[in-house]
Amino acid sequence: MNADATTTMPDEHATRAADVRDEHDHAEHAPQTPPTTPAVDGDAVRAQIREAKRVVVKVGSSSITHTSGGINHEALTELVGVLAERRHAGKEVLLVSSGAISAGMGQLGMPTRPTELPQAQAAAAVGQGQLMSAYSLLFQGLGLTMGQVLLTTEDVTRRATYLNGRSTLQTLLEFGAVPVINENDTVATQEIRFGDNDRLAALVAHLVDADALILLSDVDALYDGPPSREGTSRIPFVADVAAMDDVEIGGTGSGVGTGGMRTKVDAARIATAAGIPTMLTSMPNARHALLGEQVGTAFAPTGRRRSARRLWLAHATHPAGRLVLDDGAVEAVRTKGRSLLHAGVIEAQGRFLAGDAVDLADRHGHVFARGLVNYDVSDVHRAMGRTTRDLSDAIGPAFERSLVHRDHLVLLP
């Protein structure tokens, strides 16, 4: 197996068989899979991470590169050693690694991280090869093979490539390889960027049905204020990310990364909502975090392990519009598990087409669900507020279908 094999994604028709294998996701009354056993405290979450059979680890640019650019080989060697220990212990590891742009900065004579997209892509083109070569040699020296996987948001927002990406990662793991994943910075435009690798890591954890997510940063934990401020304290455990509105969360901590503490908390929100225990800590604490020791901040899983399709719909799609529902429709969709009918819509926003993802909101603007719409926005404007029987009689049988079917709809936290 090629140690640096990079995936390419086929067109949608090429993964039709994968859609068939995933047919249970479309079943009329398919559950969103059983709830994860709740973790009542930080010790329980750390135990889940320690026992996790499959873990996704994300490392930021500042942890493995120098501020002035270039790879920090000492830090990279330490990280690979920790991951190799885990893999040799019989556990599966996937690494989401930042650092390509920073690794290429020095070679191109860039004193600071570029802010213009073409310059950033040029740095990534130079640095990605260097970074992957370093990873490959280090893993090879410890008896392991690594496989490179580059992704853009299009690879996880299109159903076909989402399934293909999951299959590729699963196959790499079956062959005993360590997948090393990064955003494809060399070709991604502003419109199709993840924006940071924290969110990418949470989506990868969904994609491969991971048992745990570790976010490695240049800060050792989440604090109740800026860590540099006197009197702030480490938050060792978060039972529910949604209850953290009162915590002051800082921004980017270095000059070479794009993420900050906010993006890591958002990634924890995505992962824990799908039942994945999450740990946030610094790179020097990586080994301690994987062993479930008292470091960092542990985030408890709060949601259910959903089907792959519902995970894709909730977290890997960008809504093309919004449907505002009346109170009766909100109750029918949110509490009774019903499909959305035209009669319940009071406003349609955006320029969506049939098959696009749209957000569902109540009359106060609160978005509570997302689904795949069966009609273009022009047809929705013609039909909203009218009953199915009225539409069938006045316009024809084409309007007898639901606006958003419950099999293609997911509730949001």
Wavefront OBJ file of the C-alpha trace (Angstrom):
o trace
v 0.000 0.000 0.000
v 1.292 3.431 -0.928
v 2.154 5.289 2.269
v 1.052 8.593 0.748
v -2.022 7.463 -1.154
v -4.325 10.457 -1.647
v -8.037 9.925 -2.214
v -9.935 11.213 -5.205
v -13.711 11.366 -5.101
v -15.807 9.894 -7.991
v -19.041 11.385 -9.262
v -22.365 10.712 -7.578
v -23.424 7.773 -9.776
v -20.267 5.851 -8.879
v -21.439 5.320 -5.312
v -24.973 4.185 -6.051
v -24.177 0.803 -4.514
v -23.121 2.548 -1.302
v -26.500 4.285 -1.215
v -28.198 0.900 -1.492
v -26.111 -0.506 1.351
v -27.113 2.515 3.383
v -30.816 2.015 2.638
v -31.679 1.516 6.301
v -31.033 5.237 6.753
v -34.081 5.955 4.600
v -36.509 3.531 6.266
v -39.917 5.023 7.130
v -39.600 4.553 10.875
v -35.837 4.138 11.209
v -34.619 5.268 14.652
v -31.690 7.643 14.918
v -29.837 4.791 16.661
v -29.780 4.091 20.404
v -28.655 6.822 22.803
v -25.128 6.746 24.124
v -24.877 5.760 27.780
v -24.754 9.104 29.571
v -21.499 10.071 31.255
v -22.306 11.668 34.577
v -18.919 13.192 35.313
v -15.467 13.883 33.941
v -14.053 10.577 35.183
v -16.649 8.662 33.198
v -15.876 10.622 30.038
v -12.146 10.087 30.488
v -12.783 6.360 30.934
v -14.709 6.316 27.659
v -11.766 7.968 25.909
v -9.277 5.572 27.476
v -11.305 2.545 26.293
v -12.206 3.981 22.875
v -11.492 1.513 20.081
v -11.482 4.213 17.414
v -10.337 7.759 18.158
v -9.951 10.862 16.006
v -7.118 13.205 17.062
v -6.865 16.754 15.717
v -3.661 18.769 16.007
v -3.367 22.485 15.244
v -0.702 24.314 13.263
v 0.791 26.000 16.319
v 1.453 22.619 17.932
v 3.576 21.143 15.118
v 5.045 24.150 13.274
v 7.129 27.163 14.213
v 5.644 30.643 14.495
v 7.950 31.837 11.731
v 6.968 28.881 9.533
v 8.411 25.430 8.994
v 7.794 22.072 10.653
v 8.618 21.577 14.318
v 10.154 18.127 13.875
v 10.614 17.542 17.599
v 6.906 18.104 18.266
v 5.901 16.036 15.232
v 8.083 13.144 16.388
v 6.491 13.260 19.833
v 2.970 13.262 18.401
v 3.589 10.358 16.027
v 5.135 8.367 18.881
v 2.009 8.836 21.007
v -0.317 7.819 18.166
v 1.853 4.821 17.284
v 1.651 3.601 20.887
v -2.124 3.721 20.676
v -2.168 1.916 17.324
v 0.222 -0.811 18.490
v -2.042 -1.332 21.508
v -4.731 -2.503 19.086
v -6.737 0.725 18.885
v -7.546 2.614 15.680
v -6.337 6.193 15.254
v -7.177 8.861 12.680
v -5.231 12.122 12.667
v -6.656 15.424 11.411
v -3.595 17.596 10.964
v -3.273 21.298 10.269
v 0.073 22.831 9.383
v 0.429 22.683 5.591
v 0.329 26.454 5.073
v 2.685 27.142 7.971
v 5.066 24.408 6.790
v 5.356 26.084 3.390
v 5.727 29.666 4.602
v 9.460 29.477 5.253
v 10.249 27.886 1.890
v 8.462 30.739 0.114
v 9.960 33.461 2.287
v 6.683 34.472 3.913
v 7.353 36.082 7.321
v 3.727 35.772 8.477
v 0.754 33.616 7.610
v -0.727 34.862 4.306
v -4.209 36.358 4.421
v -4.905 36.279 0.670
v -6.257 32.971 -0.655
v -3.806 32.533 -3.608
v -0.783 33.035 -1.330
v -2.218 30.659 1.275
v -2.841 28.027 -1.401
v 0.701 28.414 -2.735
v 2.110 27.915 0.772
v -0.117 24.874 1.241
v 1.052 23.393 -2.067
v 4.655 23.567 -0.861
v 4.018 22.656 2.766
v 1.586 19.772 2.286
v 4.185 17.591 0.614
v 6.765 18.369 3.273
v 4.341 17.681 6.100
v 3.121 14.383 4.661
v 6.668 13.272 3.907
v 7.630 13.924 7.523
v 4.593 12.023 8.797
v 5.233 9.120 6.449
v 8.863 8.696 7.493
v 8.043 8.920 11.189
v 5.193 6.393 11.061
v 7.239 4.094 8.833
v 10.053 4.195 11.344
v 7.606 2.887 13.964
v 6.302 0.097 11.745
v 3.117 1.821 10.558
v 1.761 3.033 7.228
v 0.011 6.356 6.845
v -2.485 7.310 4.169
v -3.143 10.923 3.191
v -6.756 12.067 2.741
v -7.485 15.613 1.554
v -11.035 16.938 1.836
v -13.077 19.993 0.944
v -16.593 20.690 2.158
v -17.923 19.447 -1.182
v -16.572 16.007 -0.264
v -18.832 15.845 2.785
v -21.798 17.895 1.622
v -22.533 15.749 -1.431
v -24.120 12.467 -0.451
v -22.093 10.357 -2.878
v -18.658 11.650 -1.896
v -19.620 11.571 1.791
v -20.234 7.826 1.512
v -17.095 7.321 -0.547
v -14.989 9.237 1.974
v -16.321 7.070 4.778
v -15.538 3.923 2.791
v -12.001 5.092 2.036
v -11.213 5.851 5.668
v -12.732 2.562 6.804
v -10.617 0.630 4.297
v -7.432 2.370 5.412
v -8.200 1.357 8.994
v -8.899 -2.233 7.943
v -5.430 -2.381 6.388
v -3.902 -1.157 9.646
v -2.951 2.260 8.269
v -3.187 5.580 10.079
v -5.229 8.050 7.998
v -3.822 11.595 8.113
v -6.521 14.042 7.058
v -6.371 17.708 6.151
v -8.463 20.251 4.313
v -7.398 20.471 0.675
v -6.076 24.018 1.038
v -4.444 24.026 -2.391
v -7.769 23.999 -4.285
v -10.483 24.979 -1.785
v -12.137 28.330 -2.481
v -13.521 30.582 0.222
v -16.996 29.242 -0.536
v -16.087 25.580 -0.020
v -13.679 25.798 2.912
v -14.314 24.212 6.279
v -12.710 27.331 7.755
v -10.838 25.378 10.419
v -9.792 21.799 11.042
v -11.643 21.593 14.362
v -14.983 21.369 12.554
v -13.426 19.001 10.025
v -12.285 16.735 12.874
v -15.785 16.632 14.369
v -17.243 15.741 10.965
v -14.615 13.031 10.455
v -15.491 11.616 13.880
v -19.095 11.419 12.630
v -18.009 10.016 9.302
v -16.151 7.035 10.783
v -18.385 6.501 13.830
v -15.497 7.240 16.197
v -15.660 6.407 19.898
v -13.827 9.584 20.962
v -12.450 12.897 19.695
v -9.269 14.566 20.975
v -8.626 18.232 20.097
v -4.987 19.236 20.627
v -4.240 22.942 20.880
v -1.624 25.366 22.192
v -3.810 25.813 25.306
v -3.966 22.978 27.828
v -7.711 23.252 28.561
v -10.801 25.417 28.428
v -10.782 28.174 31.047
v -13.547 30.319 32.520
v -11.853 33.390 31.001
v -8.651 34.280 29.127
v -5.924 31.968 30.564
v -3.566 34.943 30.922
v -6.000 36.772 33.179
v -5.311 36.425 36.890
v -7.904 34.390 38.730
v -9.160 32.303 35.799
v -9.548 28.586 36.373
v -9.424 25.471 34.232
v -12.798 23.907 33.460
v -12.108 20.182 33.862
v -15.528 18.941 32.742
v -18.427 20.183 30.626
v -21.639 18.219 30.973
v -23.422 20.091 28.187
v -21.785 22.476 25.704
v -25.138 24.165 25.156
v -25.023 25.444 28.761
v -21.775 27.404 28.244
v -23.243 30.701 27.074
v -21.908 32.528 30.132
v -18.298 31.354 29.657
v -15.941 33.877 28.043
v -14.224 32.035 25.220
v -11.152 33.523 23.563
v -10.017 33.642 19.941
v -6.984 32.403 18.068
v -3.988 31.835 20.304
v -1.220 31.908 17.697
v -0.194 33.559 14.473
v -0.063 30.407 12.349
v -3.490 28.839 12.918
v -6.990 29.767 11.806
v -8.942 28.295 14.684
v -9.338 29.460 18.246
v -11.008 28.256 21.409
v -14.427 29.094 19.979
v -13.935 26.736 17.030
v -12.884 23.952 19.389
v -15.948 24.405 21.557
v -18.103 24.388 18.422
v -16.402 21.150 17.323
v -17.097 19.661 20.759
v -20.730 20.721 20.374
v -21.023 18.873 17.049
v -19.301 15.728 18.319
v -21.022 15.444 21.700
v -24.435 16.048 20.095
v -23.804 12.817 18.188
v -22.763 10.870 21.290
v -18.984 11.220 20.907
v -17.017 12.023 24.110
v -14.511 14.805 23.453
v -11.318 16.014 25.102
v -9.641 19.391 24.642
v -6.028 19.779 25.754
v -2.546 20.730 24.557
v -0.135 18.682 22.457
v 2.241 17.872 25.366
v -0.747 16.281 27.138
v -1.718 14.039 24.217
v -0.536 10.814 25.814
v -2.212 11.663 29.132
v -5.460 12.524 27.354
v -5.541 9.209 25.467
v -4.928 7.387 28.742
v -7.902 9.132 30.323
v -5.849 11.030 32.876
v -6.793 14.284 34.624
v -5.778 16.759 31.966
v -7.624 19.194 29.745
v -11.365 19.615 29.524
v -13.632 16.624 29.021
v -16.956 17.124 27.212
v -19.716 14.632 27.887
v -21.739 13.141 25.035
v -25.239 14.591 25.157
v -26.978 13.212 22.084
v -27.678 10.036 20.191
v -25.529 8.254 17.669
v -27.534 9.110 14.587
v -27.589 7.284 11.277
v -24.934 8.341 8.777
v -27.526 10.088 6.624
v -28.853 12.191 9.492
v -25.337 13.116 10.582
v -24.604 14.206 7.031
v -27.787 16.237 6.885
v -27.302 17.915 10.277
v -23.623 18.819 10.111
v -22.265 18.431 6.592
v -24.788 20.410 4.576
v -25.122 24.145 4.003
v -28.760 25.292 3.898
v -29.782 26.966 0.640
v -32.810 28.590 2.246
v -35.211 28.670 5.169
v -38.844 27.738 5.685
v -40.709 29.525 8.476
v -43.462 27.369 10.000
v -46.641 28.138 11.900
v -47.035 26.810 15.443
v -48.975 23.724 14.409
v -46.378 22.666 11.860
v -43.558 23.220 14.357
v -45.251 20.892 16.828
v -45.991 18.285 14.151
v -42.384 18.176 12.951
v -40.546 18.635 16.249
v -42.617 16.573 18.679
v -44.714 14.216 16.550
v -42.161 13.184 13.936
v -44.356 14.228 11.019
v -43.377 15.320 7.520
v -43.691 19.001 6.659
v -46.660 19.903 4.435
v -47.185 23.072 2.419
v -50.036 24.128 4.680
v -47.702 24.708 7.615
v -45.355 27.162 5.874
v -45.853 30.908 6.330
v -42.658 32.139 4.644
v -39.988 30.787 2.265
v -36.555 32.435 2.174
v -33.607 31.852 -0.145
v -33.171 30.579 -3.708
v -33.309 26.819 -3.245
v -34.115 24.071 -5.715
v -35.747 20.679 -5.190
v -33.265 18.423 -3.394
v -31.457 21.246 -1.579
v -31.075 21.359 2.195
v -33.192 24.003 3.931
v -33.519 25.061 7.548
v -36.882 24.892 9.314
v -37.612 27.713 11.759
v -40.474 28.771 13.979
v -42.183 32.160 13.605
v -39.630 33.682 16.037
v -36.702 32.745 13.803
v -35.404 29.821 15.891
v -34.005 27.118 13.590
v -34.902 23.687 14.968
v -34.540 21.292 12.017
v -32.988 20.803 8.597
v -34.282 18.783 5.698
v -34.167 18.127 1.971
v -36.933 20.049 0.212
v -38.986 18.420 -2.558
v -39.845 21.601 -4.459
v -38.158 24.691 -5.919
v -38.693 27.926 -3.999
v -40.957 29.256 -6.772
v -43.282 26.284 -6.282
v -43.206 26.710 -2.503
v -44.369 30.315 -2.859
v -47.306 29.091 -4.951
v -48.236 26.318 -2.558
v -47.441 27.451 1.003
v -50.375 27.722 3.355
v -52.579 25.508 1.182
v -53.759 21.987 1.995
v -52.607 18.991 -0.016
v -56.160 18.349 -1.275
v -56.551 21.952 -2.412
v -53.206 21.848 -4.210
v -54.028 18.566 -5.928
v -57.389 19.861 -7.135
v -56.127 23.284 -8.223
v -52.655 22.531 -9.606
v -52.360 18.787 -10.025
v -50.991 15.569 -8.464
v -47.395 16.861 -8.556
v -48.164 18.730 -5.314
v -49.431 15.671 -3.425
v -45.971 14.984 -2.010
v -44.879 16.434 1.304
v -42.698 19.529 1.220
v -40.014 17.898 3.408
v -40.431 14.194 4.157
v -39.605 13.037 7.683
v -37.115 10.481 6.293
v -35.068 13.399 4.938
v -35.302 15.619 8.013
v -33.265 15.936 11.190
v -33.872 17.887 14.380
v -31.065 20.240 15.421
v -29.883 20.825 19.004
l 1 2 3 4 5 6 7 8 9 10 11 12 13 14 15 16 17 18 19 20 21 22 23 24 25 26 27 28 29 30 31 32 33 34 35 36 37 38 39 40 41 42 43 44 45 46 47 48 49 50 51 52 53 54 55 56 57 58 59 60 61 62 63 64 65 66 67 68 69 70 71 72 73 74 75 76 77 78 79 80 81 82 83 84 85 86 87 88 89 90 91 92 93 94 95 96 97 98 99 100 101 102 103 104 105 106 107 108 109 110 111 112 113 114 115 116 117 118 119 120 121 122 123 124 125 126 127 128 129 130 131 132 133 134 135 136 137 138 139 140 141 142 143 144 145 146 147 148 149 150 151 152 153 154 155 156 157 158 159 160 161 162 163 164 165 166 167 168 169 170 171 172 173 174 175 176 177 178 179 180 181 182 183 184 185 186 187 188 189 190 191 192 193 194 195 196 197 198 199 200 201 202 203 204 205 206 207 208 209 210 211 212 213 214 215 216 217 218 219 220 221 222 223 224 225 226 227 228 229 230 231 232 233 234 235 236 237 238 239 240 241 242 243 244 245 246 247 248 249 250 251 252 253 254 255 256 257 258 259 260 261 262 263 264 265 266 267 268 269 270 271 272 273 274 275 276 277 278 279 280 281 282 283 284 285 286 287 288 289 290 291 292 293 294 295 296 297 298 299 300 301 302 303 304 305 306 307 308 309 310 311 312 313 314 315 316 317 318 319 320 321 322 323 324 325 326 327 328 329 330 331 332 333 334 335 336 337 338 339 340 341 342 343 344 345 346 347 348 349 350 351 352 353 354 355 356 357 358 359 360 361 362 363 364 365 366 367 368 369 370 371 372 373 374 375 376 377 378 379 380 381 382 383 384 385 386 387 388 389 390 391 392 393 394 395 396 397 398 399 400 401 402 403 404 405 406 407 408 409 410 411 412 413
